[in-house]
Amino acid sequence: MTRLAALILLPAFFSTPALAGIRLQSSDPAQGARVAETARITLRFSGAMQPALSGAMLVGPSGKTVPAAAATGMNAITLLPFHLQPGRYHVDWHSVGQDKSMAKGSIAFTVVPRD
């Protein structure tokens, strides 16, 4: 019985990052950033995504969705908002990896007035 348990648990000790599923690797602006302006919001992921099943939505200070052109590639999602007024914004994102792994999350940043 002990050998059987060891054989069942053994693969867990040798799992690779490739088996860990897709995750957000970085964002620009970064989580918590304070920026004077941004014309582009980019989310980069740890692996290849299924673009048709992945996406992001920009939400403004009022809690309403902010219109933005979006492009979803194999490893990144890019939002192109027109002009962001000062305030706190967040990007709600979801992604589905080529391996069918799923992830979702949110990043927040603040647009500050220009001096």
Backbone atoms as SQL, in Angstrom:
CREATE TABLE atoms (id INTEGER PRIMARY KEY, chain TEXT, resi INTEGER, resn TEXT, atom TEXT, x REAL, y REAL, z REAL);
INSERT INTO atoms VALUES
  (1, 'A', 1, 'MET', 'N', 0.819, -1.200, 0.000),
  (2, 'A', 1, 'MET', 'CA', 0.000, 0.000, 0.000),
  (3, 'A', 1, 'MET', 'C', 0.866, 1.268, 0.000),
  (4, 'A', 2, 'THR', 'N', 1.969, 1.258, 0.745),
  (5, 'A', 2, 'THR', 'CA', 2.854, 2.413, 0.794),
  (6, 'A', 2, 'THR', 'C', 3.481, 2.675, -0.563),
  (7, 'A', 3, 'ARG', 'N', 3.858, 1.615, -1.270),
  (8, 'A', 3, 'ARG', 'CA', 4.439, 1.778, -2.611),
  (9, 'A', 3, 'ARG', 'C', 3.419, 2.373, -3.572),
  (10, 'A', 4, 'LEU', 'N', 2.192, 1.930, -3.464),
  (11, 'A', 4, 'LEU', 'CA', 1.140, 2.450, -4.333),
  (12, 'A', 4, 'LEU', 'C', 0.954, 3.955, -4.095),
  (13, 'A', 5, 'ALA', 'N', 0.928, 4.363, -2.846),
  (14, 'A', 5, 'ALA', 'CA', 0.789, 5.788, -2.528),
  (15, 'A', 5, 'ALA', 'C', 1.975, 6.577, -3.071),
  (16, 'A', 6, 'ALA', 'N', 3.167, 6.024, -2.955),
  (17, 'A', 6, 'ALA', 'CA', 4.364, 6.700, -3.461),
  (18, 'A', 6, 'ALA', 'C', 4.301, 6.849, -4.971),
  (19, 'A', 7, 'LEU', 'N', 3.831, 5.826, -5.666),
  (20, 'A', 7, 'LEU', 'CA', 3.719, 5.896, -7.122),
  (21, 'A', 7, 'LEU', 'C', 2.682, 6.928, -7.561),
  (22, 'A', 8, 'ILE', 'N', 1.636, 7.048, -6.791),
  (23, 'A', 8, 'ILE', 'CA', 0.592, 8.016, -7.130),
  (24, 'A', 8, 'ILE', 'C', 1.084, 9.445, -6.891),
  (25, 'A', 9, 'LEU', 'N', 1.821, 9.666, -5.805),
  (26, 'A', 9, 'LEU', 'CA', 2.285, 11.008, -5.455),
  (27, 'A', 9, 'LEU', 'C', 3.559, 11.429, -6.168),
  (28, 'A', 10, 'LEU', 'N', 4.316, 10.495, -6.701),
  (29, 'A', 10, 'LEU', 'CA', 5.602, 10.782, -7.329),
  (30, 'A', 10, 'LEU', 'C', 5.522, 11.847, -8.427),
  (31, 'A', 11, 'PRO', 'N', 4.563, 11.796, -9.330),
  (32, 'A', 11, 'PRO', 'CA', 4.511, 12.823, -10.384),
  (33, 'A', 11, 'PRO', 'C', 4.354, 14.248, -9.850),
  (34, 'A', 12, 'ALA', 'N', 3.745, 14.411, -8.692),
  (35, 'A', 12, 'ALA', 'CA', 3.571, 15.749, -8.122),
  (36, 'A', 12, 'ALA', 'C', 4.907, 16.405, -7.793),
  (37, 'A', 13, 'PHE', 'N', 5.904, 15.611, -7.456),
  (38, 'A', 13, 'PHE', 'CA', 7.215, 16.154, -7.112),
  (39, 'A', 13, 'PHE', 'C', 8.031, 16.533, -8.337),
  (40, 'A', 14, 'PHE', 'N', 7.623, 16.054, -9.503),
  (41, 'A', 14, 'PHE', 'CA', 8.370, 16.322, -10.725),
  (42, 'A', 14, 'PHE', 'C', 7.569, 17.140, -11.723),
  (43, 'A', 15, 'SER', 'N', 6.564, 17.851, -11.249),
  (44, 'A', 15, 'SER', 'CA', 5.767, 18.665, -12.171),
  (45, 'A', 15, 'SER', 'C', 6.628, 19.796, -12.711),
  (46, 'A', 16, 'THR', 'N', 6.344, 20.184, -13.941),
  (47, 'A', 16, 'THR', 'CA', 7.112, 21.235, -14.598),
  (48, 'A', 16, 'THR', 'C', 6.265, 22.484, -14.718),
  (49, 'A', 17, 'PRO', 'N', 6.878, 23.643, -14.929),
  (50, 'A', 17, 'PRO', 'CA', 6.094, 24.863, -15.118),
  (51, 'A', 17, 'PRO', 'C', 5.115, 24.751, -16.281),
  (52, 'A', 18, 'ALA', 'N', 5.444, 23.969, -17.284),
  (53, 'A', 18, 'ALA', 'CA', 4.545, 23.812, -18.430),
  (54, 'A', 18, 'ALA', 'C', 3.219, 23.207, -18.005),
  (55, 'A', 19, 'LEU', 'N', 3.245, 22.420, -16.948),
  (56, 'A', 19, 'LEU', 'CA', 2.021, 21.800, -16.473),
  (57, 'A', 19, 'LEU', 'C', 1.274, 22.696, -15.484),
  (58, 'A', 20, 'ALA', 'N', 1.870, 23.786, -15.112),
  (59, 'A', 20, 'ALA', 'CA', 1.283, 24.655, -14.098),
  (60, 'A', 20, 'ALA', 'C', 0.131, 25.498, -14.635),
  (61, 'A', 21, 'GLY', 'N', -0.048, 25.573, -15.927),
  (62, 'A', 21, 'GLY', 'CA', -1.119, 26.367, -16.508),
  (63, 'A', 21, 'GLY', 'C', -0.686, 27.789, -16.794),
  (64, 'A', 22, 'ILE', 'N', -1.561, 28.507, -17.445),
  (65, 'A', 22, 'ILE', 'CA', -1.252, 29.873, -17.858),
  (66, 'A', 22, 'ILE', 'C', -1.424, 30.831, -16.678),
  (67, 'A', 23, 'ARG', 'N', -0.609, 31.888, -16.655),
  (68, 'A', 23, 'ARG', 'CA', -0.728, 32.895, -15.608),
  (69, 'A', 23, 'ARG', 'C', -0.262, 34.241, -16.154),
  (70, 'A', 24, 'LEU', 'N', -0.709, 35.305, -15.510),
  (71, 'A', 24, 'LEU', 'CA', -0.260, 36.642, -15.889),
  (72, 'A', 24, 'LEU', 'C', 1.193, 36.789, -15.462),
  (73, 'A', 25, 'GLN', 'N', 2.038, 37.158, -16.410),
  (74, 'A', 25, 'GLN', 'CA', 3.466, 37.297, -16.135),
  (75, 'A', 25, 'GLN', 'C', 3.830, 38.750, -15.809),
  (76, 'A', 26, 'SER', 'N', 3.251, 39.695, -16.547),
  (77, 'A', 26, 'SER', 'CA', 3.531, 41.111, -16.295),
  (78, 'A', 26, 'SER', 'C', 2.439, 41.969, -16.924),
  (79, 'A', 27, 'SER', 'N', 2.410, 43.221, -16.491),
  (80, 'A', 27, 'SER', 'CA', 1.465, 44.170, -17.086),
  (81, 'A', 27, 'SER', 'C', 2.130, 45.536, -17.177),
  (82, 'A', 28, 'ASP', 'N', 1.676, 46.310, -18.150),
  (83, 'A', 28, 'ASP', 'CA', 2.153, 47.676, -18.317),
  (84, 'A', 28, 'ASP', 'C', 0.938, 48.545, -18.607),
  (85, 'A', 29, 'PRO', 'N', 0.525, 49.413, -17.690),
  (86, 'A', 29, 'PRO', 'CA', 1.128, 49.738, -16.423),
  (87, 'A', 29, 'PRO', 'C', 1.087, 48.553, -15.449),
  (88, 'A', 30, 'ALA', 'N', 2.027, 48.560, -14.515),
  (89, 'A', 30, 'ALA', 'CA', 2.113, 47.498, -13.516),
  (90, 'A', 30, 'ALA', 'C', 1.018, 47.670, -12.464),
  (91, 'A', 31, 'GLN', 'N', 0.734, 46.595, -11.757),
  (92, 'A', 31, 'GLN', 'CA', -0.226, 46.627, -10.654),
  (93, 'A', 31, 'GLN', 'C', 0.159, 47.749, -9.682),
  (94, 'A', 32, 'GLY', 'N', -0.794, 48.640, -9.382),
  (95, 'A', 32, 'GLY', 'CA', -0.569, 49.712, -8.425),
  (96, 'A', 32, 'GLY', 'C', 0.166, 50.927, -8.961),
  (97, 'A', 33, 'ALA', 'N', 0.503, 50.931, -10.255),
  (98, 'A', 33, 'ALA', 'CA', 1.266, 52.046, -10.835),
  (99, 'A', 33, 'ALA', 'C', 0.456, 53.338, -10.819),
  (100, 'A', 34, 'ARG', 'N', 1.182, 54.447, -10.781),
  (101, 'A', 34, 'ARG', 'CA', 0.603, 55.784, -10.918),
  (102, 'A', 34, 'ARG', 'C', 1.230, 56.380, -12.172),
  (103, 'A', 35, 'VAL', 'N', 0.400, 56.663, -13.170),
  (104, 'A', 35, 'VAL', 'CA', 0.907, 57.135, -14.459),
  (105, 'A', 35, 'VAL', 'C', 0.237, 58.451, -14.835),
  (106, 'A', 36, 'ALA', 'N', 0.967, 59.300, -15.565),
  (107, 'A', 36, 'ALA', 'CA', 0.403, 60.571, -16.027),
  (108, 'A', 36, 'ALA', 'C', -0.565, 60.336, -17.180),
  (109, 'A', 37, 'GLU', 'N', -0.286, 59.343, -17.987),
  (110, 'A', 37, 'GLU', 'CA', -1.175, 58.964, -19.084),
  (111, 'A', 37, 'GLU', 'C', -0.733, 57.604, -19.594),
  (112, 'A', 38, 'THR', 'N', -1.615, 56.956, -20.287),
  (113, 'A', 38, 'THR', 'CA', -1.248, 55.701, -20.936),
  (114, 'A', 38, 'THR', 'C', -2.102, 55.542, -22.178),
  (115, 'A', 39, 'ALA', 'N', -1.471, 55.221, -23.269),
  (116, 'A', 39, 'ALA', 'CA', -2.184, 55.013, -24.525),
  (117, 'A', 39, 'ALA', 'C', -2.334, 53.524, -24.809),
  (118, 'A', 40, 'ARG', 'N', -1.654, 52.714, -24.005),
  (119, 'A', 40, 'ARG', 'CA', -1.658, 51.275, -24.252),
  (120, 'A', 40, 'ARG', 'C', -1.564, 50.545, -22.915),
  (121, 'A', 41, 'ILE', 'N', -2.366, 49.510, -22.776),
  (122, 'A', 41, 'ILE', 'CA', -2.309, 48.638, -21.603),
  (123, 'A', 41, 'ILE', 'C', -1.985, 47.248, -22.125),
  (124, 'A', 42, 'THR', 'N', -0.905, 46.662, -21.635),
  (125, 'A', 42, 'THR', 'CA', -0.470, 45.360, -22.133),
  (126, 'A', 42, 'THR', 'C', -0.375, 44.359, -20.994),
  (127, 'A', 43, 'LEU', 'N', -0.990, 43.208, -21.190),
  (128, 'A', 43, 'LEU', 'CA', -0.905, 42.089, -20.250),
  (129, 'A', 43, 'LEU', 'C', -0.137, 40.974, -20.944),
  (130, 'A', 44, 'ARG', 'N', 0.938, 40.500, -20.323),
  (131, 'A', 44, 'ARG', 'CA', 1.745, 39.421, -20.912),
  (132, 'A', 44, 'ARG', 'C', 1.568, 38.156, -20.080),
  (133, 'A', 45, 'PHE', 'N', 1.428, 37.035, -20.773),
  (134, 'A', 45, 'PHE', 'CA', 1.139, 35.771, -20.106),
  (135, 'A', 45, 'PHE', 'C', 2.288, 34.781, -20.236),
  (136, 'A', 46, 'SER', 'N', 2.265, 33.777, -19.368),
  (137, 'A', 46, 'SER', 'CA', 3.362, 32.813, -19.262),
  (138, 'A', 46, 'SER', 'C', 3.395, 31.792, -20.385),
  (139, 'A', 47, 'GLY', 'N', 2.352, 31.707, -21.156),
  (140, 'A', 47, 'GLY', 'CA', 2.319, 30.718, -22.228),
  (141, 'A', 47, 'GLY', 'C', 1.360, 31.128, -23.321),
  (142, 'A', 48, 'ALA', 'N', 1.226, 30.260, -24.293),
  (143, 'A', 48, 'ALA', 'CA', 0.348, 30.533, -25.429),
  (144, 'A', 48, 'ALA', 'C', -1.117, 30.443, -25.007),
  (145, 'A', 49, 'MET', 'N', -1.887, 31.439, -25.438),
  (146, 'A', 49, 'MET', 'CA', -3.314, 31.490, -25.131),
  (147, 'A', 49, 'MET', 'C', -4.132, 31.103, -26.353),
  (148, 'A', 50, 'GLN', 'N', -5.393, 30.860, -26.110),
  (149, 'A', 50, 'GLN', 'CA', -6.365, 30.735, -27.187),
  (150, 'A', 50, 'GLN', 'C', -7.013, 32.119, -27.310),
  (151, 'A', 51, 'PRO', 'N', -6.608, 32.916, -28.302),
  (152, 'A', 51, 'PRO', 'CA', -7.083, 34.301, -28.397),
  (153, 'A', 51, 'PRO', 'C', -8.605, 34.449, -28.424),
  (154, 'A', 52, 'ALA', 'N', -9.298, 33.534, -29.062),
  (155, 'A', 52, 'ALA', 'CA', -10.755, 33.650, -29.161),
  (156, 'A', 52, 'ALA', 'C', -11.445, 33.459, -27.808),
  (157, 'A', 53, 'LEU', 'N', -10.755, 32.837, -26.851),
  (158, 'A', 53, 'LEU', 'CA', -11.349, 32.558, -25.542),
  (159, 'A', 53, 'LEU', 'C', -10.752, 33.417, -24.429),
  (160, 'A', 54, 'SER', 'N', -9.907, 34.369, -24.789),
  (161, 'A', 54, 'SER', 'CA', -9.219, 35.202, -23.804),
  (162, 'A', 54, 'SER', 'C', -9.529, 36.669, -24.077),
  (163, 'A', 55, 'GLY', 'N', -9.483, 37.498, -23.038),
  (164, 'A', 55, 'GLY', 'CA', -9.756, 38.909, -23.254),
  (165, 'A', 55, 'GLY', 'C', -9.621, 39.730, -21.990),
  (166, 'A', 56, 'ALA', 'N', -9.903, 41.023, -22.120),
  (167, 'A', 56, 'ALA', 'CA', -9.797, 41.945, -20.991),
  (168, 'A', 56, 'ALA', 'C', -10.784, 43.087, -21.164),
  (169, 'A', 57, 'MET', 'N', -11.149, 43.693, -20.032),
  (170, 'A', 57, 'MET', 'CA', -12.088, 44.804, -20.023),
  (171, 'A', 57, 'MET', 'C', -11.539, 45.878, -19.087),
  (172, 'A', 58, 'LEU', 'N', -11.530, 47.111, -19.541),
  (173, 'A', 58, 'LEU', 'CA', -11.062, 48.239, -18.740),
  (174, 'A', 58, 'LEU', 'C', -12.255, 48.875, -18.038),
  (175, 'A', 59, 'VAL', 'N', -12.145, 49.047, -16.730),
  (176, 'A', 59, 'VAL', 'CA', -13.211, 49.647, -15.930),
  (177, 'A', 59, 'VAL', 'C', -12.673, 50.926, -15.301),
  (178, 'A', 60, 'GLY', 'N', -13.429, 52.005, -15.450),
  (179, 'A', 60, 'GLY', 'CA', -12.983, 53.313, -14.989),
  (180, 'A', 60, 'GLY', 'C', -13.388, 53.643, -13.571),
  (181, 'A', 61, 'PRO', 'N', -13.049, 54.854, -13.127),
  (182, 'A', 61, 'PRO', 'CA', -13.334, 55.289, -11.761),
  (183, 'A', 61, 'PRO', 'C', -14.823, 55.242, -11.397),
  (184, 'A', 62, 'SER', 'N', -15.690, 55.409, -12.371),
  (185, 'A', 62, 'SER', 'CA', -17.132, 55.398, -12.107),
  (186, 'A', 62, 'SER', 'C', -17.692, 53.985, -11.989),
  (187, 'A', 63, 'GLY', 'N', -16.853, 52.988, -12.283),
  (188, 'A', 63, 'GLY', 'CA', -17.321, 51.603, -12.253),
  (189, 'A', 63, 'GLY', 'C', -17.876, 51.136, -13.584),
  (190, 'A', 64, 'LYS', 'N', -17.846, 52.013, -14.578),
  (191, 'A', 64, 'LYS', 'CA', -18.349, 51.657, -15.907),
  (192, 'A', 64, 'LYS', 'C', -17.209, 51.206, -16.813),
  (193, 'A', 65, 'THR', 'N', -17.556, 50.365, -17.775),
  (194, 'A', 65, 'THR', 'CA', -16.578, 49.908, -18.755),
  (195, 'A', 65, 'THR', 'C', -16.127, 51.086, -19.613),
  (196, 'A', 66, 'VAL', 'N', -14.821, 51.167, -19.832),
  (197, 'A', 66, 'VAL', 'CA', -14.238, 52.226, -20.657),
  (198, 'A', 66, 'VAL', 'C', -13.990, 51.658, -22.049),
  (199, 'A', 67, 'PRO', 'N', -14.518, 52.299, -23.105),
  (200, 'A', 67, 'PRO', 'CA', -14.274, 51.792, -24.453),
  (201, 'A', 67, 'PRO', 'C', -12.777, 51.765, -24.768),
  (202, 'A', 68, 'ALA', 'N', -12.347, 50.665, -25.339),
  (203, 'A', 68, 'ALA', 'CA', -10.940, 50.525, -25.727),
  (204, 'A', 68, 'ALA', 'C', -10.847, 49.474, -26.819),
  (205, 'A', 69, 'ALA', 'N', -10.069, 49.768, -27.839),
  (206, 'A', 69, 'ALA', 'CA', -9.789, 48.749, -28.852),
  (207, 'A', 69, 'ALA', 'C', -8.965, 47.664, -28.169),
  (208, 'A', 70, 'ALA', 'N', -9.184, 46.424, -28.562),
  (209, 'A', 70, 'ALA', 'CA', -8.467, 45.316, -27.929),
  (210, 'A', 70, 'ALA', 'C', -7.868, 44.406, -28.988),
  (211, 'A', 71, 'ALA', 'N', -6.689, 43.902, -28.679),
  (212, 'A', 71, 'ALA', 'CA', -6.028, 42.920, -29.537),
  (213, 'A', 71, 'ALA', 'C', -5.513, 41.803, -28.640),
  (214, 'A', 72, 'THR', 'N', -5.905, 40.584, -28.960),
  (215, 'A', 72, 'THR', 'CA', -5.460, 39.431, -28.184),
  (216, 'A', 72, 'THR', 'C', -4.597, 38.564, -29.071),
  (217, 'A', 73, 'GLY', 'N', -3.353, 38.379, -28.664),
  (218, 'A', 73, 'GLY', 'CA', -2.418, 37.551, -29.416),
  (219, 'A', 73, 'GLY', 'C', -2.166, 36.240, -28.701),
  (220, 'A', 74, 'MET', 'N', -1.100, 35.573, -29.091),
  (221, 'A', 74, 'MET', 'CA', -0.793, 34.270, -28.503),
  (222, 'A', 74, 'MET', 'C', -0.309, 34.375, -27.059),
  (223, 'A', 75, 'ASN', 'N', 0.399, 35.445, -26.711),
  (224, 'A', 75, 'ASN', 'CA', 0.948, 35.574, -25.361),
  (225, 'A', 75, 'ASN', 'C', 0.610, 36.901, -24.692),
  (226, 'A', 76, 'ALA', 'N', -0.214, 37.724, -25.316),
  (227, 'A', 76, 'ALA', 'CA', -0.487, 39.042, -24.740),
  (228, 'A', 76, 'ALA', 'C', -1.870, 39.545, -25.127),
  (229, 'A', 77, 'ILE', 'N', -2.395, 40.396, -24.266),
  (230, 'A', 77, 'ILE', 'CA', -3.630, 41.128, -24.542),
  (231, 'A', 77, 'ILE', 'C', -3.270, 42.605, -24.464),
  (232, 'A', 78, 'THR', 'N', -3.663, 43.374, -25.470),
  (233, 'A', 78, 'THR', 'CA', -3.383, 44.809, -25.487),
  (234, 'A', 78, 'THR', 'C', -4.691, 45.574, -25.604),
  (235, 'A', 79, 'LEU', 'N', -4.865, 46.562, -24.742),
  (236, 'A', 79, 'LEU', 'CA', -6.010, 47.462, -24.806),
  (237, 'A', 79, 'LEU', 'C', -5.501, 48.837, -25.210),
  (238, 'A', 80, 'LEU', 'N', -6.251, 49.512, -26.086),
  (239, 'A', 80, 'LEU', 'CA', -5.876, 50.844, -26.556),
  (240, 'A', 80, 'LEU', 'C', -7.000, 51.826, -26.226),
  (241, 'A', 81, 'PRO', 'N', -7.020, 52.349, -24.994),
  (242, 'A', 81, 'PRO', 'CA', -8.060, 53.318, -24.634),
  (243, 'A', 81, 'PRO', 'C', -7.788, 54.657, -25.311),
  (244, 'A', 82, 'PHE', 'N', -8.836, 55.453, -25.510),
  (245, 'A', 82, 'PHE', 'CA', -8.666, 56.734, -26.194),
  (246, 'A', 82, 'PHE', 'C', -7.975, 57.750, -25.292),
  (247, 'A', 83, 'HIS', 'N', -8.643, 58.259, -24.310),
  (248, 'A', 83, 'HIS', 'CA', -8.054, 59.258, -23.409),
  (249, 'A', 83, 'HIS', 'C', -8.602, 58.977, -22.015),
  (250, 'A', 84, 'LEU', 'N', -7.720, 58.664, -21.087),
  (251, 'A', 84, 'LEU', 'CA', -8.152, 58.337, -19.735),
  (252, 'A', 84, 'LEU', 'C', -8.066, 59.565, -18.834),
  (253, 'A', 85, 'GLN', 'N', -9.177, 59.888, -18.211),
  (254, 'A', 85, 'GLN', 'CA', -9.217, 60.977, -17.239),
  (255, 'A', 85, 'GLN', 'C', -8.522, 60.517, -15.955),
  (256, 'A', 86, 'PRO', 'N', -8.049, 61.441, -15.126),
  (257, 'A', 86, 'PRO', 'CA', -7.448, 61.038, -13.856),
  (258, 'A', 86, 'PRO', 'C', -8.419, 60.207, -13.016),
  (259, 'A', 87, 'GLY', 'N', -7.879, 59.217, -12.338),
  (260, 'A', 87, 'GLY', 'CA', -8.677, 58.344, -11.484),
  (261, 'A', 87, 'GLY', 'C', -8.103, 56.938, -11.446),
  (262, 'A', 88, 'ARG', 'N', -8.759, 56.088, -10.672),
  (263, 'A', 88, 'ARG', 'CA', -8.306, 54.701, -10.507),
  (264, 'A', 88, 'ARG', 'C', -9.038, 53.804, -11.514),
  (265, 'A', 89, 'TYR', 'N', -8.281, 53.005, -12.220),
  (266, 'A', 89, 'TYR', 'CA', -8.808, 52.085, -13.228),
  (267, 'A', 89, 'TYR', 'C', -8.408, 50.662, -12.865),
  (268, 'A', 90, 'HIS', 'N', -9.189, 49.717, -13.342),
  (269, 'A', 90, 'HIS', 'CA', -8.751, 48.327, -13.233),
  (270, 'A', 90, 'HIS', 'C', -9.082, 47.579, -14.515),
  (271, 'A', 91, 'VAL', 'N', -8.265, 46.590, -14.783),
  (272, 'A', 91, 'VAL', 'CA', -8.426, 45.746, -15.962),
  (273, 'A', 91, 'VAL', 'C', -8.785, 44.353, -15.470),
  (274, 'A', 92, 'ASP', 'N', -9.977, 43.896, -15.818),
  (275, 'A', 92, 'ASP', 'CA', -10.395, 42.528, -15.506),
  (276, 'A', 92, 'ASP', 'C', -10.046, 41.674, -16.712),
  (277, 'A', 93, 'TRP', 'N', -9.289, 40.608, -16.494),
  (278, 'A', 93, 'TRP', 'CA', -8.845, 39.776, -17.610),
  (279, 'A', 93, 'TRP', 'C', -9.164, 38.305, -17.361),
  (280, 'A', 94, 'HIS', 'N', -9.255, 37.567, -18.455),
  (281, 'A', 94, 'HIS', 'CA', -9.411, 36.109, -18.390),
  (282, 'A', 94, 'HIS', 'C', -8.622, 35.517, -19.551),
  (283, 'A', 95, 'SER', 'N', -8.041, 34.369, -19.326),
  (284, 'A', 95, 'SER', 'CA', -7.268, 33.730, -20.393),
  (285, 'A', 95, 'SER', 'C', -7.459, 32.224, -20.342),
  (286, 'A', 96, 'VAL', 'N', -7.404, 31.628, -21.514),
  (287, 'A', 96, 'VAL', 'CA', -7.455, 30.174, -21.658),
  (288, 'A', 96, 'VAL', 'C', -6.211, 29.779, -22.437),
  (289, 'A', 97, 'GLY', 'N', -5.412, 28.918, -21.835),
  (290, 'A', 97, 'GLY', 'CA', -4.180, 28.480, -22.475),
  (291, 'A', 97, 'GLY', 'C', -4.427, 27.441, -23.549),
  (292, 'A', 98, 'GLN', 'N', -3.424, 27.227, -24.384),
  (293, 'A', 98, 'GLN', 'CA', -3.513, 26.189, -25.407),
  (294, 'A', 98, 'GLN', 'C', -3.732, 24.820, -24.772),
  (295, 'A', 99, 'ASP', 'N', -3.270, 24.666, -23.523),
  (296, 'A', 99, 'ASP', 'CA', -3.440, 23.400, -22.803),
  (297, 'A', 99, 'ASP', 'C', -4.788, 23.328, -22.087),
  (298, 'A', 100, 'LYS', 'N', -5.671, 24.291, -22.357),
  (299, 'A', 100, 'LYS', 'CA', -7.017, 24.395, -21.779),
  (300, 'A', 100, 'LYS', 'C', -7.016, 24.898, -20.335),
  (301, 'A', 101, 'SER', 'N', -5.855, 25.282, -19.795),
  (302, 'A', 101, 'SER', 'CA', -5.824, 25.848, -18.446),
  (303, 'A', 101, 'SER', 'C', -6.474, 27.229, -18.487),
  (304, 'A', 102, 'MET', 'N', -7.118, 27.609, -17.396),
  (305, 'A', 102, 'MET', 'CA', -7.811, 28.895, -17.344),
  (306, 'A', 102, 'MET', 'C', -7.288, 29.727, -16.182),
  (307, 'A', 103, 'ALA', 'N', -7.282, 31.022, -16.376),
  (308, 'A', 103, 'ALA', 'CA', -6.896, 31.950, -15.315),
  (309, 'A', 103, 'ALA', 'C', -7.676, 33.237, -15.498),
  (310, 'A', 104, 'LYS', 'N', -7.890, 33.939, -14.407),
  (311, 'A', 104, 'LYS', 'CA', -8.527, 35.251, -14.485),
  (312, 'A', 104, 'LYS', 'C', -8.008, 36.094, -13.338),
  (313, 'A', 105, 'GLY', 'N', -8.131, 37.392, -13.493),
  (314, 'A', 105, 'GLY', 'CA', -7.657, 38.285, -12.451),
  (315, 'A', 105, 'GLY', 'C', -7.929, 39.724, -12.801),
  (316, 'A', 106, 'SER', 'N', -7.308, 40.597, -12.051),
  (317, 'A', 106, 'SER', 'CA', -7.508, 42.024, -12.238),
  (318, 'A', 106, 'SER', 'C', -6.234, 42.753, -11.828),
  (319, 'A', 107, 'ILE', 'N', -5.907, 43.804, -12.542),
  (320, 'A', 107, 'ILE', 'CA', -4.815, 44.688, -12.131),
  (321, 'A', 107, 'ILE', 'C', -5.398, 46.096, -12.031),
  (322, 'A', 108, 'ALA', 'N', -4.863, 46.889, -11.133),
  (323, 'A', 108, 'ALA', 'CA', -5.349, 48.256, -10.952),
  (324, 'A', 108, 'ALA', 'C', -4.192, 49.234, -11.103),
  (325, 'A', 109, 'PHE', 'N', -4.505, 50.405, -11.632),
  (326, 'A', 109, 'PHE', 'CA', -3.522, 51.479, -11.741),
  (327, 'A', 109, 'PHE', 'C', -4.269, 52.801, -11.642),
  (328, 'A', 110, 'THR', 'N', -3.529, 53.867, -11.399),
  (329, 'A', 110, 'THR', 'CA', -4.134, 55.188, -11.238),
  (330, 'A', 110, 'THR', 'C', -3.544, 56.157, -12.254),
  (331, 'A', 111, 'VAL', 'N', -4.424, 56.876, -12.940),
  (332, 'A', 111, 'VAL', 'CA', -3.993, 57.953, -13.830),
  (333, 'A', 111, 'VAL', 'C', -4.032, 59.233, -12.996),
  (334, 'A', 112, 'VAL', 'N', -2.887, 59.902, -12.921),
  (335, 'A', 112, 'VAL', 'CA', -2.783, 61.132, -12.127),
  (336, 'A', 112, 'VAL', 'C', -2.783, 62.338, -13.067),
  (337, 'A', 113, 'PRO', 'N', -3.218, 63.497, -12.575),
  (338, 'A', 113, 'PRO', 'CA', -3.215, 64.695, -13.428),
  (339, 'A', 113, 'PRO', 'C', -1.795, 65.069, -13.843),
  (340, 'A', 114, 'ARG', 'N', -1.685, 65.601, -15.044),
  (341, 'A', 114, 'ARG', 'CA', -0.379, 66.094, -15.514),
  (342, 'A', 114, 'ARG', 'C', -0.062, 67.390, -14.791),
  (343, 'A', 115, 'ASP', 'N', 1.206, 67.595, -14.540),
  (344, 'A', 115, 'ASP', 'CA', 1.644, 68.848, -13.883),
  (345, 'A', 115, 'ASP', 'C', 1.649, 69.997, -14.854);
